Amino acid sequence: MNDMEYGAPEMFVLTDEEGVEHEFELWDIVEEGDSIYYGLIPHEANIEEDTELVILKVGEENGEEYLATIDNDEEYERIGKIFLERAAEDDEDEEGESGD
């Protein structure tokens, strides 16, 4: 899977538009240029069949890091494609391991 597969997952609590909190696990990190993006998946207890990856961009203000949504559609599509390619590679690796 990703670099964090052997340790305990890093957890995030995100609040949706209705004020409801949801727990997410950090699945992967993508660095592109000067930007860092987190790919988050719902915590195991909250996973559903049609679960989607949440992609957030790391920002910094006054020396403090924060996570923000990606408002630029082109940027979101580009980064989303990178995460999807990584997920496909992980699936291929897992299939190869089970076939040995």
WOPEMO-V263754 format. One record per backbone hydrogen bond with DSSP energy under -0.5 kcal/mol. NH is the residue of the N-H (numbers start at 0). CO is the residue of the C=O. E is the energy in kcal/mol with one decimal. If there is no record, write none. Layout:
# WOPEMO-V263754
nh = [NH,NH]
co = [CO,CO]
e = [E,E]
This chain:
# WOPEMO-V263754
nh = [4,6,11,13,13,15,15,18,21,23,24,25,26,26,27,29,31,31,34,36,37,38,39,39,40,42,45,46,50,53,54,55,55,56,57,58,60,63,65,67,70,72,75,76,77,78,79,80,81,82,83,84,85,86,87,88,89,90,91,92,93,94,95,96,97,98,99]
co = [1,3,23,11,21,13,19,15,13,11,40,9,24,38,38,36,29,34,31,29,55,27,37,53,24,22,42,43,47,39,52,37,53,67,35,65,63,60,58,56,68,70,71,72,73,74,75,76,77,78,79,80,81,82,83,84,85,86,87,88,89,90,91,92,93,94,96]
e = [-1.8,-0.8,-2.6,-0.6,-2.7,-0.5,-2.8,-2.0,-2.7,-3.0,-3.4,-2.4,-0.6,-3.1,-1.4,-2.5,-0.5,-2.4,-2.3,-2.9,-3.0,-2.9,-0.6,-3.3,-2.4,-2.5,-3.3,-1.3,-1.6,-3.0,-0.5,-2.3,-0.5,-3.0,-2.9,-3.1,-2.6,-1.9,-2.0,-2.5,-0.8,-0.6,-2.6,-2.6,-2.4,-2.6,-2.7,-2.1,-1.3,-2.1,-2.4,-2.4,-2.1,-2.2,-2.3,-2.1,-2.3,-2.3,-2.3,-2.5,-2.4,-2.3,-2.3,-2.0,-1.9,-1.2,-0.8]
